[in-house]
Amino acid sequence: MPKILSLDPASLKNLGVCVSNISKDGMQILESLTKIFDVTVENKDKRLHDTKEFICDLLLRHAIDFIVFERSMGFGKIFIRDQLSEQTGIVKLIAYENKIPIVQISPKTAKLYIAGSGNADKKKVIQSVLDTFGIKKETLSSEHEADAISMAYAYMKILYEEKPQTAKANKVKKDA
């Protein structure tokens, strides 16, 4: 049963994290959270070190088999794109040094698997994560944590060759 570390690096300050076991029978969340980094000007380069230390600690504690993360774009803002690229580079370097395969998943793909639509809004993604895993809303720390969970879920579905079902297809199945 592969152990997955899934990450949502969509923000400089917040990193959504999910550690899970996956199999063809489902997904078990072992740990999920939002890691908050200090992004003040005087600590901007320390953020990279802190990211490395945090990811390495997760790898040691959980014996990770795969790293899955959201292919982030930074909404067209060059400053954000640069820093997200740095953060992604740190994760890729750690994976390379530890011989851990990396999978990048687009936000649309994750949304399609978890919510039934690649265009689902944040509220729909969060609600789908809560419903799919029986998580209470008050225990979910942020939308970034929900995105990290949805990345792991999408990878599980992709790995075990299940095609995503749209909301429309789900409705037809229920009515049948």
C-alpha positions, 0 to 999 in steps of 0.5 A: 500500500503506497504512502503518499505525501500530497502538497498544495503549495498554492500560497507562499504562506500556507502549504496544504499537506496530506499524508495518506495510504492508498490502495485500489480499495480506498484512501486512509488519511494519516495526517493532514494540516496546513503548515504556515510559514513566516513570509516577512521580508526579513525571513523570505529566504528562511522560508525555503530552509523551513520548507526543506526541514518540514518536508524532510521531517514528514519523509522521515516520520512516514516513509513516503513512497510518492510525492504528489503536488498541485501544479500551481500557477500563481494567478499570473503574478510574477512575484508569486510565480517565482516563489512558488517555483522556488518552493516546488524546486525545493520539493523536487530536490528533496524527492530526487535526493531521496529517490521518491517519484513525483507526480504533479496534478493540475487543479482541474484534474483534482477537482474533477475527481473529488467534486465531479467537475474540473470547474468546481469552486473552492466551496464545492471542493471543500464540501466534497472532501468533507463528505468523501472522508467524513471529516468535520468542517471544524477540523479542516484547517484550510482550503489548502489542506482540502486541496492536498487531500484532493490531490492524494484522492485524484492520484489514487483514482489515476493510479488505479485507472478509474476514470473521473465521473462528472456530476451529470454521470453521477446523477444518471447512475443514481436515477438508474 
